[in-house]
Amino acid sequence: DGKIRLRVISADDEKILCSAEVGGVISDRKGVNVPDAEIPIPALTDKDRKDLAFAIGQGADWIGLSFVQRPEDLAEARKLMGGYGALCAKIEKPMAVRRLDEIIEMADGVMVARGDLGVELEPQEVPPLQKRIVNKTRLMGKPVIVATQMLESMIESPAPTRAEVSDVANAVYDGADAVMLSAETAAGDWPEEAVTIMDRIAVQVERDEDYIERVRMLDTPPDPTTADALSHACMTIADTVPIAAITVFTGSGSTARRVARERPSVPMLVLTPSMRTARRMALLWGTHAVATKDIGSFEEMIAKGKRMALRHGFADAGSKLIALAGVPFGTPGSTNLLHVVTLVGDELKDYDD
């Protein structure tokens, strides 16, 4: 992450001669950054292709593509994935920042990889860029992860610095879908403690009475579609009526992503017949996803939504729920139905869901 800096004096096909501007010891398996240069190599090496095939074969839910420079890098990876797994673009290069909108559009999610960004750019440029990436990705209805050096001192220390705590909290206040640990858990001495403390920070921020207002500060009007209008309506109803949860019925997850983009003030229970979709949705803001049997009618949808909300602890007798779905069921992009329902005492029965 920029701790050692070298300047190239000369290079040929076999070696590079450098002078050390900031010296130190380099261990194995370390990456090398070349700031201010578009590297003329493909995003995926032969080894990357083999690793990608292995990951897909093992049923990976998300694939993170490092050092994305252009949308074409993502297109190559997606073609190799063959429709399996979701693709997360790691924003680490200035070239990617210049084509950010296109890259977000091409990806299923985005990671703000601040370690390499802080090497490729001036350190003071990274915080506003982080906020810009989070906002753009969220407004496109896709999950965004903030990562790298969040609790760096916990690699060796059982407690974080106050600055690190503020850093994690600010990422949550920015509206990130997820915050991620790296070396803290991969190579650190206190991995369990690091996860526990990060979780406590996120929970504390989300309990702040101003939290929802903060994450909605840069809201834009919904897109002029029925699905987006109904997703926006879920947020408005939850702010007006004492709603316990929003139940979303989806096959691909697109309806859930639209609702999550609005940052509603209540949790979202996503019900889907696809285990693959349920696992992918675990990354999404405010979402609890459950794989359940498919539904065939409006009445079955309402009944199942009530039962699952009760079963998973999102509602009690007398609670109100929002049900959001598309009819005909199972048709992608057909979100056209919003219903507010009230639970009664005998809703939870012994059904095989």
TAURHU-V579709 format. One record per helix or strand. SS is the DSSP state (A for helix, B for strand). FROM is the first residue (numbers start at 1). TO is the last residue. Records with the same first field share a line. If there is no record, write none. Layout:
SS = FROM-TO, FROM-TO
This chain:
B = 5-11, 16-22, 62-65, 86-91, 109-113, 143-147, 178-180, 243-249, 268-272, 287-291, 320-326, 335-342
A = 46-57, 71-81, 94-98, 100-106, 114-120, 123-139, 152-155, 162-173, 183-186, 191-207, 211-215, 226-240, 254-261, 275-281, 298-311
